Amino acid sequence: MRVATALIDSAALRHNLSRIRALAPRAKVMAVLKANGYGHDQVAVAQILDGADAFAVARLEEALALRQGGIRQPIVMLEGCFDGSDLQIMAREGIEAVLHTQEQLAMLKAACLPAPLKVWIKVDSGMHRIGIKPEQLAAFHSELAALAQVRQPMGLLSHYACADEPEHPLNAVQQAAFEPLANGWNGPVSMANSAAILTFAQSHYDWVRPGLVLYGASPMVGGVRDDHGLKPAMHLMSSLIAVKPLKAGDTVGYGAAWRAERDTLIGVVAIGYGDGYPRHARMGTPVWLNGRQVPLAGRVSMDMLTVDLGPDAQDKVGDDVELWGPNVPVETVAQCSDTIAYELLCNMARRVRYEFI
Ligand SMILES: *Cc1c(COP(=O)(O)O)cnc(C)c1O
């Protein structure tokens, strides 16, 4: 019997990469693998997506795990170094740094590196999270240009705050702030995350940085993958471990939070929040079983959840259950849990089994 299992569909990953290439035909692709490849197993995803031009991660440990997994493409650390000692390792391993603070510039000045480092300057075009101000860019660039530790030319990048809402006025503000900097730049330029790849062709520049779309989910507010011809890379599966009859009026699970309105059959599925299925999923969240959707009934437990199979159900112990994947978009489960697909995918627990198809 299958316990909580993430089936990773390599054909879907490659399909999504080719969708991105079709949407941004002139750009190179920096496939974003942070947070264990959005919960898909970063080394395996990198091996499957060996056609990507580079990979991007958030932490040095993530970058080193890719190198140890035999990944030879360029790797970009999206927040750059955290300590001066990171720079030695990054230079040795050919890991590129995004630089966004004066503190990082000081670390680089003080560093004695085995090879010059490839760097990207991050400019804050209006998100106001990380990045140097546009008016500081020229000075920041010329300080870096004077350093032997830096390989020329340098990249320039920025990040959208609201690309998942194409009509949001901040998008145009950010584009207007970034465009003049990008135009005069002598080096690679990058702006687009998944949502911008889908909706703002003018933001594609030299490199696009897809994360979520690679994994086959829509980043758009209220969107689903079919809007963009994407295929889900993860099928989160488990199986029925019990089927039990309930009388009208009986309650199910912790807090007795769900009550049967009629006699029915309850199915118990071997997956819970200890596997990464969201505890806040509302009653009625769809679960796929034997060719139909059945509603979540009762609170999600750590190792189990319960569904209302209906009075005439023929389902049996051992039957396969899909929590999200080809039949239930992870975006739908996210909406039913007041969160986003990103969080559900990243929250896969260590005990979930991974199988690659
Ligand atoms: C995570 C991240 C991305 C990818 O974002 P998606 O919305 O998943 O495409 C791109 N750029 C930066 C700087 C990031 O941190």
The ligand as a Tripos MOL2 file, in Angstrom:
@<TRIPOS>MOLECULE
LIG
   15    15     1     0     0
SMALL
NO_CHARGES

@<TRIPOS>ATOM
      1 C1         12.1400   32.7780   -5.9040 C.3       1 LIG1
      2 C2         12.6200   33.7770   -6.8780 C.ar      1 LIG1
      3 C3         12.2610   33.6820   -8.2260 C.ar      1 LIG1
      4 C4         11.2680   32.6750   -8.7470 C.3       1 LIG1
      5 O1          9.9770   33.1050   -8.4150 O.3       1 LIG1
      6 P1          8.6740   32.3770   -9.0420 P.3       1 LIG1
      7 O2          7.5790   33.2760   -8.7040 O.co2     1 LIG1
      8 O3          8.5900   31.0520   -8.3630 O.co2     1 LIG1
      9 O4          8.9390   32.2520  -10.4830 O.co2     1 LIG1
     10 C5         12.8150   34.5860   -9.1070 C.ar      1 LIG1
     11 N1         13.6610   35.5460   -8.6820 N.ar      1 LIG1
     12 C6         14.0160   35.6740   -7.3820 C.ar      1 LIG1
     13 C7         14.9470   36.7590   -6.9750 C.3       1 LIG1
     14 C8         13.4960   34.8150   -6.4380 C.ar      1 LIG1
     15 O5         13.8250   34.9540   -5.1560 O.3       1 LIG1
@<TRIPOS>BOND
     1     1     2 1
     2     2     3 ar
     3     2    14 ar
     4     3     4 1
     5     3    10 ar
     6     4     5 1
     7     5     6 1
     8     6     7 2
     9     6     8 1
    10     6     9 1
    11    10    11 ar
    12    11    12 ar
    13    12    13 1
    14    12    14 ar
    15    14    15 1
@<TRIPOS>SUBSTRUCTURE
     1 LIG1         1 GROUP 0 **** ****
